[in-house]
Amino acid sequence: MPPFLLAPAALMVNALVFGLSWWPFRQLQALGLHPMWTTSLTYLLVIVVLVLHQPNGWRGFFKHPGLLLLMVAAGMANVGFNWAVTVGDVVRAILLFYLMPAWAVLLAWPVLAEKPSAGSLFRLALALVGVVVVLKTPGSVWPVPSSAADWLALMGGFCFALTNVMLRKLQDVSGSARMLAMFGGGALMSTSAALLGMNLGVVSAPPPLALPWVLGVLAMSAVWLLANFALQYGASRLSSSTTCIIMLSEVVFATVSSVLMGAGTLTLNTLLGGALILLASLLAVLSFGKRR
């Protein structure tokens, strides 16, 4: 492969991994392992590898209290997304999750002191109209979330937007500290959600040790690490706007794969609303690229 294609290809690998992540979560759930336990175990294994690779990463973590908010935001983003794509319609969940650029407009004001411009407000309105179209169903009077998966996807997208805003706020913090905060948050929040869910009767206890699900968790941990390193490699060599545009292909991978495998549906509302949400995301990316 020509050298100039390595960085874009690395980002495509990352987008492919996360776009198809709904499938192994569902396979492990069929083996009795709830997506919250899958996320918890997977991220704990990743943290072990990261600490062994960069044992001093935690030093920067304790010097910057803002990393605590990054930890919570990244963790809840994982809780929302991983749970939503496992129990709900994958296409609908990922589109609601990608309302993230709209949330970012609102969050950047109090966190980064970035007042929304006329263009950002337009993109916010465009994305919200898209969500209304996606949520509106023939049987509902108002376009409101109709399932737990909808609420989880919306919550996950909001927390993902907060994660990105906090990454910008903490851009001077070492990358190892930020990475440990994000993966640590994924492990902590998913474990907490799993334990709370068990008490409420909505999350089942982990099944007895069995080779199939143990191998699945190990494989997912390895793939997550590969995807993370691919993201770091590609994002460090391309502009932020180019990176974000390529990463939007995750929506395509998730949509096509879930529709082909019967885990998602493409209604007219979903297509129209999704187009508006993705257009808002693309306009946000292009706007950010111009500012740079």
MOZI-V436386 format. One record per residue. SS is DSSP state (H for helix, E for strand, L for the rest). Layout:
SS  SS
This chain:
L  L  H  H  H  H  H  H  H  H  H  H  H  H  H  H  H  H  H  L  H  H  H  H  H  H  H  H  H  H  L  L  L  L  H  H  H  H  H  H  H  H  H  H  H  H  H  H  H  H  H  H  H  L  L  L  H  H  H  H  H  H  H  L  L  H  H  H  H  H  H  H  H  H  H  H  H  H  H  H  H  H  H  H  H  H  H  L  L  H  H  H  H  H  H  H  H  L  L  H  H  H  H  H  H  H  H  H  H  H  H  H  L  L  L  L  L  H  H  H  H  H  H  H  H  H  H  H  H  H  H  H  H  H  H  L  L  L  L  L  L  L  L  L  L  L  L  H  H  H  H  H  H  H  H  H  H  H  H  H  H  H  H  H  H  H  H  H  H  L  L  L  L  L  H  H  H  H  H  H  H  H  H  H  H  H  H  H  H  H  H  H  H  H  H  H  H  H  H  H  L  L  L  L  L  L  L  L  L  L  H  H  H  H  H  H  H  H  H  H  H  H  H  H  H  H  H  H  H  H  H  H  H  H  H  L  L  L  L  H  H  H  H  H  H  H  H  L  H  H  H  H  H  H  H  H  H  H  H  H  L  L  L  L  L  L  L  H  H  H  H  H  H  H  H  H  H  H  H  H  H  H  H  H  H  H  H  H  H  H  H  L
